[in-house]
Amino acid sequence: MTEGVIKEVMQGFFAISVGDSEKYSPCNLDAKWKIEGKKVKFKGIEKEIFPNERRAATPFLLTEIQEVK
């Protein structure tokens, strides 16, 4: 599993930040995880970004997530 931090990238848009440059945008992130600064461990499937798309983070399907204490 990968460790990351939940970040509110734009108002109401959350991503999981890993390090300085990687950001994942989980399409199935439950509301209980949408807390700025929450540390998590997660795994899932990266989705494709098409050449004509511009995104703030890589689309991602979560298969597992847990809080890091």
Secondary structure per residue as TSV (DSSP state, phi and psi in degrees):
chain	resnum	aa	ss	phi	psi
A	1	M	-	360.0	151.8
A	2	T	E	-102.8	139.6
A	3	E	E	-94.8	141.5
A	4	G	E	-156.4	-177.8
A	5	V	E	-129.1	134.4
A	6	I	E	-72.9	129.3
A	7	K	E	-129.4	139.0
A	8	E	E	-88.4	103.8
A	9	V	E	-73.4	-44.1
A	10	M	E	-137.6	169.7
A	11	Q	T	-56.5	115.3
A	12	G	T	81.7	-0.4
A	13	F	E	-112.2	115.4
A	14	F	E	-111.0	147.0
A	15	A	E	-137.8	163.1
A	16	I	E	-105.0	120.1
A	17	S	E	-96.1	130.9
A	18	V	E	-122.1	109.5
A	19	G	T	69.6	-155.4
A	20	D	T	-86.7	-23.3
A	21	S	T	-123.3	-18.5
A	22	E	E	-93.3	131.4
A	23	K	E	-135.9	135.3
A	24	Y	E	-118.3	136.8
A	25	S	E	-108.8	92.1
A	26	P	E	-71.0	126.0
A	27	C	T	-76.3	-14.5
A	28	N	T	-123.6	36.1
A	29	L	-	-77.5	116.2
A	30	D	-	-68.0	150.9
A	31	A	G	-56.5	-31.9
A	32	K	G	-66.3	-17.0
A	33	W	G	-95.2	-8.5
A	34	K	-	-83.2	67.7
A	35	I	-	-127.9	114.9
A	36	E	T	-51.9	126.9
A	37	G	T	88.7	-4.9
A	38	K	-	-67.3	128.4
A	39	K	E	-88.0	132.6
A	40	V	E	-137.3	160.2
A	41	K	E	-113.8	138.7
A	42	F	E	-150.9	161.5
A	43	K	E	-149.4	160.0
A	44	G	E	173.6	-157.5
A	45	I	E	-121.9	124.2
A	46	E	E	-72.5	137.4
A	47	K	-	-101.6	162.2
A	48	E	-	-77.4	143.0
A	49	I	-	-108.4	122.6
A	50	F	-	-77.4	154.1
A	51	P	T	-56.9	-28.8
A	52	N	T	-93.0	8.7
A	53	E	-	-102.2	147.3
A	54	R	-	-125.2	124.5
A	55	R	-	-132.2	150.2
A	56	A	S	-78.1	-20.5
A	57	A	S	-153.2	159.7
A	58	T	E	-71.3	126.9
A	59	P	E	-60.4	141.6
A	60	F	E	-149.5	138.0
A	61	L	E	-107.2	110.8
A	62	L	E	-69.8	134.9
A	63	T	E	-110.7	-20.5
A	64	E	E	-159.4	142.0
A	65	I	E	-149.8	141.1
A	66	Q	E	-148.7	152.9
A	67	E	E	-77.2	141.8
A	68	V	-	-96.5	126.9
A	69	K	-	-104.6	360.0
